[in-house]
Amino acid sequence: MLKAGSGICDARRSLAAPVICVHMAEHDPQHIAFPKLDDGQIAALAEIAVRRRLRDGEALFQAGESDFGFFVVLSGAVEIIEPSSGDPRTVTVHQPGEFTGDVDTLTGRSTAVSAVARGDTEVLEVSSDDIRRILSEWPTLGERILQAFITRRELLVASGFLGLRVIGSGTSRDTFRIREFLARNQVPFTWIDTDTDPRVGELLRRFGLSEADTPVVAYGSRPLLRNPTTRQVAEVVGLRRALAQKVYDLVIVGAGPAGLGAAVYGSSEGLSTVVLDEDAPGGQAGASSKIENYLGFPTGISGAELAGRATLQAQKFGTWFSTPSVVAGLEFRNGHSVLRLDDGERVSARSILIATGADYRRLDVPGRDRFEGVGVYYAATPTEA
Ligand SMILES: Cc1cc2nc3c(=O)[nH]c(=O)nc-3n(C[C@H](O)[C@H](O)[C@H](O)COP(=O)(O)OP(=O)(O)OC[C@H]3O[C@@H](n4cnc5c(N)ncnc54)[C@H](O)[C@@H]3O)c2cc1C
């Protein structure tokens, strides 16, 4: 398919075929990822936003930060910089009418990019709560922003984005544990295999490490993590954060298809909703390479994609996810349910929904557990391959 912005389309435009190119531009990922808001949309956002003036070089947010707003450029420009390779590169420069953000504006995870004002710049800042509200309550504008967020992430990953680095052996259980956790939680990362990658020795030396320290997780300018627990990795990327000390309307235990469905319906009805999962959204379905019998997907869908879409849909309506969060106990106090996590954290709820699915029986073979993650697997996704 031709795309606007490709040489052929530009040539056709000069051959006076503008209608074809305008139509095709609607399908161009660049066009979808970086749309301009019209005056009416900017005026509507201005009603709920704060105006901010920035000097040249002033940062709006830095890679690694989380929970900041959504910015619309009114004048000047905002450069988006991706620093994960150690050699910062420009992703785009937002012009007046354009806006910042990607899916992590909704997930609350740490952002992969930094944003810096170029020239004297004025922006509208919309809070992350308000942007979620807009996505679910203002259909036309909400859809435009959400499509842009999703497409930006796809373009970033396709552009060779390195993201978080996991340095470790393909025959190490801990390396597999971390890779599997990141992949199932859809955190972009690059795995550097110490067994096969010739750059490894040099890379480890540069960080002042040896192979004995692996697996090592490197994330932006943060301190390196040496053989971290899954929870430490989750905290660094923003998947696991302390939950609010309040009574939630609905707490869902388990983020398989059942839990994700309940999260979408609960939060879209305005319930304050939290989903706790000991591993990642998707549950068993997340391990399926193709699901052919899920309603609404006539050509099938991979479990990872189904989980990713459902998670984003729930987050759009304000659902809060926390992984890994292992629910270890349930008590009833003052008319509320209180769930206890395995690390002692407690979450209170007016109603709870337990959707913990099934545990598969494992092979009854001596020493099996030593080989789980290093030869014995329970799924066939790219991580296991
Ligand atoms: C490889 C594979 C392929 C499959 N393919 C298909 C298919 O093509 N079509 C089909 O119809 N079905 C398929 N299935 C079955 C389907 O995936 C399941 O029926 C479905 O996932 C069940 O959904 P669920 O939400 O009830 O539970 P689950 O998917 O089991 O999710 C339960 C979730 O609860 C979490 N959890 C459990 N205990 C706790 C706790 N104490 N604290 C916190 N979290 C907890 C788990 O981590 C898990 O994420 C497949 C299953 C697998 C494994």
The ligand as an ORCA input file, in Angstrom:
! r2SCAN-3c Opt
* xyz 0 1
  C      -0.910    -21.916     25.839
  C      -2.410    -21.724     26.022
  C      -3.207    -21.518     24.891
  C      -4.591    -21.361     25.032
  N      -5.324    -21.142     23.905
  C      -6.675    -21.011     24.016
  C      -7.487    -20.797     22.858
  O      -6.983    -20.724     21.737
  N      -8.821    -20.658     23.040
  C      -9.397    -20.730     24.281
  O     -10.620    -20.607     24.393
  N      -8.666    -20.922     25.389
  C      -7.331    -21.067     25.287
  N      -6.589    -21.286     26.410
  C      -7.276    -21.289     27.718
  C      -7.566    -19.845     28.161
  O      -6.361    -19.099     28.068
  C      -8.098    -19.833     29.585
  O      -9.338    -20.486     29.602
  C      -8.303    -18.405     30.084
  O      -7.060    -17.716     30.105
  C      -8.900    -18.390     31.504
  O      -9.018    -17.039     31.879
  P      -9.127    -16.555     33.386
  O      -9.109    -15.090     33.369
  O     -10.288    -17.240     34.030
  O      -7.840    -17.140     34.149
  P      -6.290    -17.124     33.809
  O      -6.031    -16.828     32.387
  O      -5.755    -18.394     34.394
  O      -5.744    -15.892     34.662
  C      -5.648    -15.954     36.059
  C      -4.668    -14.892     36.523
  O      -4.682    -14.834     37.937
  C      -3.378    -14.628     38.427
  N      -3.313    -15.111     39.801
  C      -3.516    -16.389     40.247
  N      -3.406    -16.429     41.582
  C      -3.123    -15.166     42.001
  C      -2.898    -14.571     43.279
  N      -2.946    -15.275     44.407
  N      -2.605    -13.231     43.349
  C      -2.549    -12.496     42.208
  N      -2.773    -13.019     40.992
  C      -3.053    -14.328     40.879
  C      -2.491    -15.405     37.466
  O      -1.157    -14.895     37.461
  C      -3.213    -15.181     36.131
  O      -2.672    -14.072     35.434
  C      -5.195    -21.407     26.310
  C      -4.394    -21.596     27.455
  C      -3.022    -21.741     27.320
  C      -2.167    -21.933     28.541
*
